[in-house]
Amino acid sequence: MTNPIVKPFWDAPTGSWQYVFHDPKTMKGAIVDPVLDFDPLAGATSTSNAERILSYVQDTGIEIVWILDTHPHADHFSAAPWLSQQLDAPMAIGAQVTGVQKLWKDIYNLSDDFAVDGSQWDQLFVDGAEFMVGDVPVRVMFSPGHTLASISYIAGDAAFVHDTLMMPDSGSSRADFPGGSSKALYQSIQGILALPDDTRVFVGHDYAPNGRDPACVATVAEHKTSNIHFHDNPDEQSFRALRDSRDRTLALPKLMLAALQVNIRGGRLPEPEDNGRAYLKIPMNYFEPR
């Protein structure tokens, strides 16, 4: 089995990790969870993060064959469409994204012509799907809990687990968004921890507790021994009590109501109105203040 070279890209404003992984022999690669920059005060998007990724890919000589989303993110916009256009590479996400689209279509009261069939992506991966990036085998693992559509990509010895696990000193990710479930999150994490101990687990976010530098990777063995939510091998009931209690104290992500209506469109802004400008909707008084 060929293992990939992984290049992480840090986005400080959203605490997000983006990745490029590639096969060192064939130089074929994939991009995971790229971030489109958004200034909420100006209502303006830009492509600084995506341009960093594009420059790295071009300078390194990587042929991108997939642009992969793990789920529709609540804390940043996806840059997948922009990179797809620049690199002529297909976009993919998990097949359960249609459930997220239906849920948020109702929350945003979108019109009947908004498609909830996942057609905004080129490929919808089912659980257990397998494909190759060069000589690197990639397996799709359905890993819901943080959202009902989350998937992980197991590429050789590298697992891109999105917002399911955090770094060991932060534990796990929240499960209180619409469609989230601490029960499903527990089962998903059990699947990740069942991977070989030397599997490199790349996380989607890091908030760098206690002033340390941002970090993005730990092995399955390190999570088993030092993850603050799993080192004692908790049963489902104990984990759910811990996770649910913690989630009740958390404010909603600042960009959630902006980001989801973009990301359920595959990272595209709503269609422009008759003045040629796109607009975002904010559902008033749907969520209780925290």
RATA-V460450 format. One record per residue. N is the residue number from 1. RES is the residue in one small letter. PHI is phi in degrees with one decimal (999 if undefined). BURIAL is b if it has 24 or more other ideal C-beta (glycine too) atoms within 12 Angstrom, else e. Layout:
BEGIN
[[N	RES	PHI	BURIAL] [N	RES	PHI	BURIAL]]
END
This chain:
BEGIN
[[1	m	999	e] [2	t	-89.9	e] [3	n	-99.0	b] [4	p	-85.6	b] [5	i	-84.0	b] [6	v	-117.0	b] [7	k	-115.3	b] [8	p	-89.5	b] [9	f	-129.3	b] [10	w	-97.6	b] [11	d	-115.5	b] [12	a	-62.6	e] [13	p	-58.7	e] [14	t	-109.3	b] [15	g	63.6	b] [16	s	-104.1	b] [17	w	-107.0	b] [18	q	-119.6	b] [19	y	-137.8	b] [20	v	-120.4	b] [21	f	-122.9	b] [22	h	-148.6	b] [23	d	-84.0	b] [24	p	-67.3	e] [25	k	-84.3	e] [26	t	-90.7	e] [27	m	63.6	b] [28	k	-88.3	b] [29	g	-149.5	b] [30	a	-142.3	b] [31	i	-110.0	b] [32	v	-119.5	b] [33	d	55.4	b] [34	p	-70.6	b] [35	v	-104.9	b] [36	l	-94.5	b] [37	d	-67.7	b] [38	f	-142.6	b] [39	d	-100.3	e] [40	p	-68.6	e] [41	l	-73.1	e] [42	a	-92.4	e] [43	g	62.9	e] [44	a	-121.4	e] [45	t	-103.9	b] [46	s	-152.9	e] [47	t	-120.2	b] [48	s	-59.5	b] [49	n	-61.5	b] [50	a	-63.9	b] [51	e	-68.1	e] [52	r	-61.0	b] [53	i	-64.5	b] [54	l	-60.4	b] [55	s	-62.5	e] [56	y	-61.7	b] [57	v	-60.7	b] [58	q	-69.0	e] [59	d	-67.9	e] [60	t	-86.0	e] [61	g	81.8	e] [62	i	-87.7	b] [63	e	-94.3	e] [64	i	-79.0	b] [65	v	-108.5	b] [66	w	-147.8	b] [67	i	-117.3	b] [68	l	-113.4	b] [69	d	-97.5	b] [70	t	-88.6	b] [71	h	-176.1	b] [72	p	-74.7	b] [73	h	-76.3	b] [74	a	-102.1	b] [75	d	-124.2	b] [76	h	-157.7	b] [77	f	-82.4	b] [78	s	-86.9	b] [79	a	-96.7	b] [80	a	-56.8	b] [81	p	-62.8	b] [82	w	-64.5	b] [83	l	-68.5	b] [84	s	-60.3	b] [85	q	-68.0	e] [86	q	-68.6	e] [87	l	-108.1	b] [88	d	52.8	e] [89	a	-121.3	b] [90	p	-74.3	b] [91	m	-103.1	b] [92	a	-141.9	b] [93	i	-157.5	b] [94	g	-74.4	b] [95	a	-63.9	b] [96	q	-73.9	b] [97	v	-58.9	b] [98	t	-62.7	b] [99	g	-66.3	b] [100	v	-66.9	b] [101	q	-61.7	b] [102	k	-64.4	b] [103	l	-62.7	b] [104	w	-79.8	b] [105	k	-58.7	b] [106	d	-68.6	e] [107	i	-61.5	b] [108	y	-86.8	b] [109	n	53.2	e] [110	l	-75.1	b] [111	s	-70.6	e] [112	d	-63.6	e] [113	d	-82.4	e] [114	f	-76.0	b] [115	a	-77.3	e] [116	v	-117.1	b] [117	d	-111.5	e] [118	g	74.6	b] [119	s	-70.4	e] [120	q	-72.2	b] [121	w	-111.0	b] [122	d	-80.3	e] [123	q	-145.2	b] [124	l	-112.0	b] [125	f	-89.8	b] [126	v	-88.4	e] [127	d	-57.6	e] [128	g	87.4	e] [129	a	-60.9	b] [130	e	-129.6	e] [131	f	-153.4	b] [132	m	-115.4	e] [133	v	-116.9	b] [134	g	63.8	b] [135	d	-98.7	e] [136	v	-91.4	b] [137	p	-77.8	e] [138	v	-123.1	b] [139	r	-119.3	b] [140	v	-94.4	b] [141	m	-116.7	b] [142	f	-64.8	b] [143	s	-139.7	b] [144	p	-74.0	b] [145	g	135.0	b] [146	h	-63.3	b] [147	t	-134.7	b] [148	l	-80.4	b] [149	a	-114.8	b] [150	s	-64.1	b] [151	i	-130.3	b] [152	s	-116.0	b] [153	y	-109.4	b] [154	i	-100.8	b] [155	a	-110.0	b] [156	g	59.1	b] [157	d	-94.1	b] [158	a	-114.4	b] [159	a	-115.4	b] [160	f	-99.1	b] [161	v	-105.7	b] [162	h	50.0	b] [163	d	-103.1	b] [164	t	-92.1	b] [165	l	-98.5	b] [166	m	-101.6	b] [167	m	-63.7	b] [168	p	-53.4	b] [169	d	-81.4	b] [170	s	-115.6	b] [171	g	90.0	b] [172	s	-130.8	b] [173	s	-92.6	b] [174	r	-67.0	b] [175	a	-135.0	b] [176	d	-107.8	b] [177	f	-72.6	b] [178	p	-52.7	b] [179	g	88.5	b] [180	g	-78.3	b] [181	s	-162.1	b] [182	s	-67.7	b] [183	k	-63.9	e] [184	a	-64.9	b] [185	l	-62.1	b] [186	y	-58.5	b] [187	q	-64.9	b] [188	s	-64.3	b] [189	i	-67.2	b] [190	q	-59.4	b] [191	g	-65.3	b] [192	i	-67.2	b] [193	l	-71.4	b] [194	a	-85.1	e] [195	l	-68.1	b] [196	p	-53.4	e] [197	d	-57.9	e] [198	d	-88.5	e] [199	t	-62.9	b] [200	r	-83.1	b] [201	v	-101.9	b] [202	f	-99.8	b] [203	v	-94.9	b] [204	g	-88.0	b] [205	h	-144.1	b] [206	d	-152.3	b] [207	y	-109.9	b] [208	a	47.3	e] [209	p	-64.9	e] [210	n	60.5	e] [211	g	77.2	e] [212	r	-73.2	e] [213	d	-71.3	e] [214	p	-58.4	b] [215	a	-132.6	b] [216	c	-133.1	b] [217	v	-143.6	b] [218	a	-148.4	b] [219	t	-80.7	b] [220	v	-56.3	b] [221	a	-59.7	e] [222	e	-65.8	b] [223	h	-65.3	b] [224	k	-62.8	b] [225	t	-93.9	e] [226	s	-134.3	e] [227	n	-64.4	b] [228	i	-65.4	e] [229	h	-100.2	b] [230	f	-134.0	b] [231	h	-67.1	e] [232	d	-94.4	e] [233	n	51.3	e] [234	p	-67.9	e] [235	d	-78.8	e] [236	e	-59.7	e] [237	q	-62.0	e] [238	s	-65.8	e] [239	f	-63.3	b] [240	r	-63.2	b] [241	a	-62.6	e] [242	l	-65.0	b] [243	r	-65.1	b] [244	d	-66.1	b] [245	s	-64.5	e] [246	r	-63.3	e] [247	d	-63.1	b] [248	r	-66.2	e] [249	t	-94.7	e] [250	l	-94.8	e] [251	a	-72.2	e] [252	l	-66.6	b] [253	p	-56.6	b] [254	k	-61.0	e] [255	l	-100.7	b] [256	m	-57.1	b] [257	l	-71.2	b] [258	a	-81.7	b] [259	a	-68.4	b] [260	l	-65.2	b] [261	q	-72.7	b] [262	v	-83.5	b] [263	n	-75.0	b] [264	i	-73.3	b] [265	r	-96.9	b] [266	g	76.0	b] [267	g	95.7	b] [268	r	-101.3	b] [269	l	-70.3	b] [270	p	-55.6	e] [271	e	-58.7	e] [272	p	-59.5	e] [273	e	-84.5	e] [274	d	-66.4	e] [275	n	-96.1	e] [276	g	83.8	e] [277	r	-115.7	e] [278	a	-87.9	e] [279	y	-133.9	e] [280	l	-100.7	b] [281	k	-108.1	e] [282	i	-120.1	e] [283	p	-71.9	e] [284	m	-82.5	e] [285	n	60.8	e] [286	y	-82.9	e] [287	f	-100.3	e] [288	e	-74.2	e] [289	p	-64.4	e] [290	r	-125.1	e]]
END
